[in-house]
Amino acid sequence: MTQHASEGTSEVQAAAAAYIERGFSVIPIKPGSKEPLVRWTEFQDRKATPEEVACWFQQWPGAGIGIVTGKISGIVVVDVDQKPGVEDSLAKISLPPTYTVRSGGGGSHHYYRFPNGQPVPNRKGYLPAIDIQGDRAYVVAPPSIHPSGKAYAAENGLECLADAPVWLLGIETDKRAATPESPFEGVTEGLRNDAAARIAGALLRKLPPESWDTLGWAELLRWNESNTPPLPQGELTVVFESIKLREEAHRIEDSDQIVHDNAPAISLKDLCAKNYPATKWAAEPLFESGTLNMISAPPGQFKSWIALHLALCLANGQPMFGHFKTDRQPVLIINEDDPARLLQERVNLLGADHNEQVYFRVERGFKLDDKSTTVILDEMRDKEIRFLIFDTFRSVHLADENSASDMQKIMDRLKRFTRAGHTVLLIHHNRKKQGTGSASDGQGGEEARGSTAIIGALHGHITCRVSNDEGQDILVINQAKIKGAEGKPPFKVSINRTLGDGNKPKMSFNYAGEYRQEDQATKKAVEVILKALMETGLWLGVKDCVELEAGRTKTVRLALKSLVKEGKIEEKTRAELSGARLRTPTGKGNQKLYAIKPKDSDR
């Protein structure tokens, strides 16, 4: 395996680069673990780019390496554990010499070339102590660290990779050796995960989605009790949730909800001659009526508060933030993240007058599928609701948000609402900052978590973050995307906490003007410069202030100009200051220097 790592690159990064060069699909693994650090299903169908992999290991320096097995990487791995019964299992199969890895836990991974044209499935518990890592599986690769603390180590080189043995080619039909005739019979320890997955799949295919977490889960628990011994409930839950995601994805693929317009193409002349109605806004100019929109932010940045505030403004026809005109209309909020009690407290703090034009569906297990979409559309029609809020977006679907194809299908489903004339608002989280583990506070739309298919489908998108302006808590709102108007520059919203009638606490949000990042930097520079001038009693130049970390050169110049204009400091050239106390003794005579302006009594 040839390594092409630059000087200073870690052993793991060099190995990852070499695996990529070999044609393997690489993913990052949690340090000292076997768990992926990313939603790895996407990389069952596409290989991560060298840039993506380099970014992962920059973000998680101690990460291990995972290799996705199967056709994507051209390998199948026989995973042999040192467990009771391993000798009997090895006696039933052949393991020709090939590239082999010792896992650190006493087991071994035997890599073979993936057979052309022959599927090899992922088979946990193929035989006691033997798993087959084929399509849609992964293995942890050298030099990653095993949970035991020992490193995975290769016994030989990848040039020793051998063709798959004949018995692997028949694995798809050779299930009787590893599983009972009926999957609903109890199984032994080595076969439980595979059997649980098949049973969960069979149950969910027969049941409507609204019964999965009740009837489906109950049946799976009942089956598990017949195993020897039963699978731990935590592991069973992981299997069940995984199969739910897969079954939901299948149902999305099978649904035929896309509306096809078979009208002939329109000519440029006819297009330009059409009279389209003026843009109609739900909240002008942030959210256009009949479109798909989003508010995204890290946790704790008031995005759910803003959604509630907007809902109350829309229901009463009041301006959003006391500034942006709204079109009065009923609102439905589907909230799967917060308990009803918390929502009650928040709307009361916001001064809700129990307006009947705001409706809630709270913690009902809502998931965005064909049936639930139809139910909500019918309810919105019956109650004449025109604005729909999902809080949060991630909690109302089962698809992989990092998969462009999965997310495009969800976006197409949401378009059923917009095609019916409804405005949709998604409340969504930002992705993690690289190298920190904390959520990003960036203002760009690219900070929103998940596939770019989400951002691409949006008509309007705002982000928010908490800041402080002269001791006042504020929100900085950035219009990351808008299609129906010219984008607004970032603006401030004050967070006001007061006491109302009967000393009851109240909260409100009010527009506080444009937000200029340079204004904040200049304020900081003014504070640093004044403090330095007062403490030292010296004359300082622009370069001196920059060295004192007052800010960049442009910012320092603005701060000094502002202080001179306000009469707080005075300005003289170096030539005019013969004998004065200077921080930097030498320089050009026309250089401007600054000091605290003395009071008239001091002159």
Residue pairs with C-beta under 8 A, 6 or more apart in sequence:
1 15
1 18
1 19
1 22
1 157
1 158
2 18
2 21
3 14
3 15
3 17
3 18
4 14
4 17
4 18
4 21
5 13
5 14
5 17
9 17
10 57
10 61
11 143
12 57
12 63
12 64
12 65
12 143
12 144
13 54
13 57
15 65
15 141
15 142
15 143
16 26
16 53
16 57
16 65
17 50
17 53
17 54
19 26
19 65
19 67
19 141
20 26
20 47
20 48
20 50
20 53
22 158
23 47
23 73
23 74
24 47
24 67
24 68
24 73
24 74
24 75
25 43
25 44
25 46
25 47
25 48
25 67
25 68
25 72
25 73
26 43
26 47
26 48
26 53
26 65
26 66
26 67
26 68
27 36
27 37
27 38
27 40
27 43
27 48
27 56
27 65
27 66
27 67
27 68
27 138
28 36
28 37
28 38
28 53
28 56
28 57
28 60
28 63
28 64
28 65
28 66
29 35
29 36
29 37
29 63
29 64
29 65
29 66
29 140
29 144
30 36
30 37
30 63
30 64
31 60
31 62
31 63
31 64
31 145
32 64
32 145
32 146
32 147
32 149
33 64
33 147
34 140
34 147
36 66
36 138
37 56
37 60
37 63
38 56
38 402
39 400
39 401
39 402
39 403
40 66
40 68
40 138
41 136
41 400
41 403
42 400
42 402
42 403
43 68
43 72
44 68
44 70
44 72
44 135
44 136
45 72
46 72
47 72
47 73
48 56
55 434
56 63
57 63
58 434
58 435
59 434
59 435
64 140
64 141
64 144
64 145
64 152
65 140
65 141
65 142
65 143
65 144
66 138
66 139
66 140
66 141
66 144
67 73
67 75
67 138
67 139
67 141
68 137
68 138
69 75
69 76
69 77
69 122
69 133
69 134
69 135
69 137
69 138
69 139
70 76
70 114
70 120
70 122
70 133
70 134
70 135
70 136
70 137
71 114
71 119
71 135
72 135
73 114
74 113
74 114
75 111
75 112
75 113
75 114
75 161
76 111
76 112
76 113
76 114
76 115
76 120
76 132
76 133
76 134
76 164
76 168
77 109
77 110
77 111
77 112
77 132
77 133
77 137
77 139
78 93
78 95
78 109
78 110
78 112
78 130
78 131
78 132
78 133
78 168
79 107
79 108
79 109
79 130
79 131
79 132
79 133
79 139
80 86
80 90
80 95
80 107
80 108
80 109
80 110
80 129
80 130
81 105
81 106
81 107
81 129
81 130
81 131
82 105
82 106
82 107
82 129
83 128
83 129
83 190
84 128
84 129
85 128
85 129
85 190
86 128
86 129
86 130
88 128
89 127
89 128
89 129
89 130
90 130
92 127
92 177
93 127
93 130
93 165
93 167
94 165
94 167
95 110
95 165
96 112
96 162
96 163
96 165
97 160
97 162
98 110
98 111
98 112
98 160
98 161
98 162
99 110
99 111
99 154
99 156
99 157
99 158
99 159
99 160
99 161
99 162
100 108
100 109
100 110
100 111
100 154
100 155
100 156
101 108
101 109
101 111
101 139
101 141
101 142
101 152
101 153
101 154
101 155
102 108
102 152
102 153
102 154
102 155
103 109
103 140
103 146
103 152
104 145
104 146
104 148
104 149
104 150
104 151
104 152
104 153
105 146
105 147
105 148
105 150
109 133
109 139
111 158
111 161
112 161
112 162
112 163
112 164
112 165
112 168
113 161
113 162
113 163
113 164
114 120
114 134
114 164
115 163
115 164
115 168
115 169
118 169
119 134
119 135
119 172
120 132
120 134
120 135
120 164
120 168
120 169
120 171
120 172
121 132
121 134
121 135
121 171
121 172
122 132
122 133
122 134
122 135
122 136
122 137
123 131
123 132
123 134
123 171
123 178
123 194
124 131
124 193
124 194
125 131
125 178
125 190
125 191
125 192
125 193
125 194
126 132
126 171
126 177
126 178
127 177
127 178
127 190
128 188
128 189
128 190
129 190
132 168
132 171
133 139
134 171
140 146
140 152
141 152
142 151
142 152
142 153
142 154
143 151
143 152
143 153
144 151
144 152
145 151
145 152
146 152
167 174
178 191
178 194
179 187
179 191
179 194
179 195
180 186
180 187
180 195
183 195
183 198
183 199
183 202
184 199
184 223
185 226
186 223
186 226
186 227
186 228
187 195
187 227
187 228
188 227
188 228
189 227
189 228
189 229
192 224
192 227
192 230
192 231
193 231
193 235
193 239
195 227
196 220
196 223
196 224
196 231
196 236
196 239
196 240
197 239
197 242
197 243
199 220
199 223
200 216
200 220
200 239
200 240
200 243
200 244
201 243
201 246
201 247
203 215
203 216
203 219
203 220
204 212
204 216
204 243
204 244
204 247
205 247
207 215
207 216
208 371
209 248
209 251
209 367
209 369
209 371
209 372
210 365
210 371
210 372
212 244
213 365
216 240
217 240
220 236
220 240
221 233
221 236
224 230
224 231
224 233
224 236
231 239
244 398
245 398
245 399
245 400
248 367
248 369
248 397
248 398
248 399
249 398
249 399
249 400
249 406
251 369
251 370
252 369
252 399
252 406
252 409
252 410
252 413
253 409
255 370
255 413
257 370
257 373
257 412
257 413
257 416
258 412
259 419
279 288
279 484
279 485
280 288
280 289
280 290
280 327
281 287
281 288
281 289
281 325
281 326
281 327
281 484
282 288
282 289
282 314
282 326
282 327
282 329
282 386
282 387
282 423
283 310
283 313
283 314
283 320
283 324
283 325
283 326
283 327
284 324
284 325
284 326
284 485
285 324
285 482
285 484
285 485
285 486
285 488
286 293
286 320
286 324
286 460
286 462
286 479
286 482
286 488
287 293
287 423
287 425
287 460
288 423
288 459
288 460
288 482
288 483
288 484
288 485
289 327
289 386
289 421
289 423
290 418
290 421
290 422
290 423
291 418
291 423
291 424
291 459
291 460
291 483
291 484
292 411
292 414
292 415
292 417
292 418
292 424
292 426
292 457
292 458
292 459
293 423
293 424
293 425
293 426
293 458
293 459
293 460
293 461
294 393
294 425
294 426
294 427
294 428
294 448
294 454
294 458
294 460
294 461
294 462
295 303
295 306
295 307
295 425
295 426
295 427
295 428
295 461
295 462
295 463
295 464
296 303
296 427
296 428
296 429
296 430
296 445
296 447
296 448
296 449
296 461
296 462
296 463
296 480
297 303
297 429
297 430
297 463
297 464
297 465
298 429
298 430
298 438
298 439
298 440
298 441
298 465
299 429
299 439
300 466
301 441
301 464
301 465
301 466
301 475
302 464
302 466
302 475
302 495
303 427
303 464
304 335
304 337
304 338
304 346
304 391
304 392
304 427
305 346
305 350
305 507
305 509
306 464
306 475
306 509
307 333
307 389
307 391
307 425
307 427
308 333
308 343
308 346
308 347
308 350
309 320
309 321
309 350
309 509
310 320
310 326
310 389
310 425
311 331
311 333
311 358
311 387
311 389
312 318
312 347
312 350
312 351
312 352
312 355
312 358
313 319
313 320
313 326
314 326
314 327
314 328
314 329
314 331
314 387
315 328
315 329
315 330
315 331
315 355
315 357
315 358
316 328
316 353
316 355
316 357
317 326
317 327
317 328
318 326
319 325
319 326
320 326
321 493
321 509
321 510
321 511
322 508
322 509
322 510
322 511
323 510
323 511
324 511
329 357
329 385
329 386
329 387
330 357
330 358
330 359
330 383
330 384
330 385
330 386
330 387
331 357
331 358
331 359
331 385
331 386
331 387
331 388
331 389
332 359
332 360
332 361
332 376
332 379
332 380
332 383
332 385
332 387
332 388
332 389
333 343
333 358
333 359
333 360
333 361
333 389
333 391
334 360
334 361
334 366
334 376
334 388
334 389
334 390
334 391
334 396
335 343
335 360
335 361
335 362
335 363
335 391
336 362
336 363
336 364
336 365
336 366
336 391
336 392
336 395
336 396
337 391
337 392
337 395
338 362
338 363
338 391
339 362
339 363
340 360
340 362
340 363
343 360
343 362
347 358
349 505
349 506
349 507
350 506
350 507
350 508
351 500
351 506
351 508
352 358
359 383
359 385
366 372
366 396
367 396
367 397
367 398
368 390
368 396
368 397
368 410
368 413
368 414
370 413
373 413
373 416
373 417
376 388
376 417
377 416
377 417
377 420
379 385
380 386
380 388
380 417
380 420
380 422
381 420
385 422
386 421
386 422
386 423
387 422
387 423
387 425
388 417
388 422
388 423
388 424
388 425
389 424
389 425
389 427
390 396
390 424
390 425
390 426
390 427
391 427
392 426
392 427
392 428
392 429
393 426
393 427
393 428
393 454
394 401
394 428
394 429
394 449
397 410
399 406
399 407
399 409
399 410
400 406
400 407
401 407
401 449
401 450
401 451
401 454
402 450
402 451
403 451
404 451
404 452
404 453
405 453
406 451
407 450
407 451
407 453
407 454
408 453
408 457
411 453
411 454
411 456
411 457
414 424
414 457
415 457
417 424
418 424
428 448
428 449
428 450
428 454
429 439
429 448
429 449
430 439
430 440
430 441
430 442
430 447
430 448
430 449
430 463
431 439
431 440
431 447
431 448
431 449
431 450
432 438
432 439
432 440
433 439
433 440
433 441
440 447
441 465
442 463
443 463
443 465
443 476
443 478
443 480
443 490
444 463
444 478
444 480
445 455
445 458
445 461
445 463
445 480
445 481
446 455
447 463
448 454
448 455
448 461
448 463
455 461
455 481
458 481
459 481
459 482
459 483
459 484
460 479
460 481
460 482
460 483
460 484
461 479
461 480
461 481
461 482
462 477
462 478
462 479
462 480
463 477
463 478
463 480
464 475
464 476
464 477
464 478
464 493
465 475
465 476
466 473
466 474
466 475
466 476
466 495
467 473
467 474
467 475
467 476
467 492
467 520
468 474
469 492
469 512
469 520
470 523
472 494
472 495
473 494
473 495
474 492
474 493
474 494
474 495
474 512
474 515
475 492
475 493
475 495
475 509
476 490
476 491
476 492
476 515
477 490
477 491
477 492
477 493
477 515
478 490
479 487
479 488
479 490
481 487
482 488
489 514
489 515
490 514
490 515
490 516
490 517
491 511
491 512
491 513
491 514
491 515
492 511
492 512
492 513
492 514
492 515
493 509
493 510
493 511
493 512
494 509
494 510
494 512
495 507
495 509
496 507
496 508
496 509
496 510
497 505
497 506
497 507
498 505
498 506
498 507
498 508
499 505
499 506
500 506
518 555
518 558
521 551
521 552
521 555
522 551
522 555
522 558
522 559
522 562
524 550
524 551
525 545
525 550
525 551
525 555
525 556
525 558
525 559
526 559
526 562
526 563
528 545
528 548
528 549
528 550
528 551
529 540
529 545
529 548
529 550
529 556
529 559
529 560
529 563
529 569
529 594
530 563
530 568
530 569
530 596
532 540
532 545
532 548
532 550
533 540
533 569
533 594
533 595
533 596
534 596
536 583
537 581
537 595
537 596
538 581
538 582
538 583
538 595
539 572
539 577
539 580
539 581
539 582
539 583
539 593
539 594
539 595
540 548
540 583
540 593
540 594
540 595
541 583
541 584
541 587
541 591
541 592
541 593
541 594
542 553
542 556
542 557
542 560
542 592
543 584
544 583
544 584
545 551
545 556
545 559
545 560
546 552
546 553
546 556
550 556
550 559
551 559
560 569
560 571
560 594
563 569
563 594
564 570
564 571
564 594
567 597
568 596
568 597
569 594
569 595
569 596
569 597
570 594
570 595
570 596
570 597
570 598
571 592
571 593
571 594
572 592
572 593
572 595
573 589
573 590
573 591
573 592
573 593
574 582
574 587
574 588
574 589
574 590
574 591
574 592
574 593
575 589
575 590
577 593
580 595
582 593
